[in-house]
Amino acid sequence: MDNWFTSIPFAEKLLTAPYKLTVVGTLRKNKKEIPTEVAEINKDRKLYTSMFAYSEKLTLVSYKLKSTKHFFYCLPCMR
């Protein structure tokens, strides 16, 4: 999904019954669901690095492509 439709609550809803769908999508950096710790650490990270944040059902991946460009991905946790 693209960043307009992707959100943490929406991804969690799609993972549960009756849908049981796997969600992979990008998130906008200003979404309130993104932890502030992740957003603050991104400023000082090296280029082309990834950072992961885990919850019970989802994984948030932050990838730094350029000095001013960060990508946030929402992925299901694999068990």
Secondary structure in CASP SS format (residue, H / E / C, confidence):
PFRMAT SS
TARGET T0000
AUTHOR 0000-0000-0000
METHOD secondary structure of the structure
MODEL  1
M C 1.00
D C 1.00
N C 1.00
W C 1.00
F C 1.00
T C 1.00
S C 1.00
I H 1.00
P H 1.00
F H 1.00
A H 1.00
E H 1.00
K H 1.00
L H 1.00
L H 1.00
T C 1.00
A C 1.00
P C 1.00
Y C 1.00
K C 1.00
L C 1.00
T C 1.00
V C 1.00
V C 1.00
G E 1.00
T E 1.00
L E 1.00
R C 1.00
K C 1.00
N C 1.00
K C 1.00
K C 1.00
E C 1.00
I C 1.00
P C 1.00
T H 1.00
E H 1.00
V H 1.00
A H 1.00
E H 1.00
I H 1.00
N H 1.00
K H 1.00
D H 1.00
R C 1.00
K C 1.00
L C 1.00
Y C 1.00
T C 1.00
S E 1.00
M E 1.00
F E 1.00
A E 1.00
Y E 1.00
S C 1.00
E C 1.00
K C 1.00
L E 1.00
T E 1.00
L E 1.00
V E 1.00
S E 1.00
Y E 1.00
K E 1.00
L C 1.00
K C 1.00
S C 1.00
T C 1.00
K C 1.00
H E 1.00
F E 1.00
F E 1.00
Y E 1.00
C E 1.00
L E 1.00
P E 1.00
C C 1.00
M C 1.00
R C 1.00
END
